[in-house]
Amino acid sequence: MKEKTKLSDHTIEELIVKKNKLKSAVIGLGIVMFLACSTLIYLALKNGNYALITVAICCLVTMLPSIIALKKFDKEIKSKKQ
């Protein structure tokens, strides 16, 4: 099993590559999540099943860990450049 490495153990180039991969994954997943949530909200309003609105909003919360990881990458890259 691979050991987890800290962000500080990576070089700036490795951090930038990993950040760009994560960023593209977040953007792709974000687009899919937005379309799915929009569909859920539309169906909730059309059918009168308002519980689907709650599900749609809660689905967006699943993006938070990825966004937090992106901010950690930015912070580590900024600290290594100084």
N, C-alpha and C positions, 0 to 999 in steps of 0.2 A: 504494500500500500504506500502511496506517495505521502510524504510529509508535507504539511502546509508550510508555505514560506511566507514570511512577512513581506509587505510591500517595500519596506526599506532595504530588503536584500536584493532587489532587482535593480538593473541599470535603468537609466532614463529611457533608452531606446525600447527596452522590454516593456516598461510601464506604458509608453505611448502606444505600442502595438496592442497590448492587452486592453488599454482604455478604448482604442478605436474599435476593437472587436466587440467589446461590451456595449459601446455606444451604438454600433450598427444593430446589435441584437435588441437593444432597448427601443430603438426607433422602429424596427420591424414589428416587434411585439406590441409596441404602443399603437401602431396603425391598426393591427388586427384587433386589439382590445377596444379601440375607439369604435371600429365598425361593429363589433359584437355588442358593445354597450348601447350604441345608437339603435341597433336593431331591437335589443331588449326594451329600450324605452319606447320605441315606436309600437311594439307589440303590446306593451303594458297599457299605453294610452288607447290603442285601438280596441283591445279586448276588455279593458276595464280591470285588468289584473295588476293592481298597483304595487304588489309585492315584488314584481320584476324590476321596478325602479330601484329598490333597495339592493337587489342582487347586482344590478348594473353598476351602481355606485361603489359597492364593496369590491367588485372585480378590479376597479381602478386602483385600489389600495395595494394590490399585489405587485404593482410596479415600484413601490417605495424602496424595497431593499436594493433593487438594481440602481435606482437613482442615487441612493446613499453610497453605494459602491463606486459609482462614477465620481462623486464628490471626493471620496477618499483618494482615488487615483489622481484627481486634479491637485489635491492638497499635497500629496507625496511628490508629484512632478514639480510643483512650485517650490517645495522645500529643497529638492535636489538641485534645482537651477540656481539657487542662491548661494 
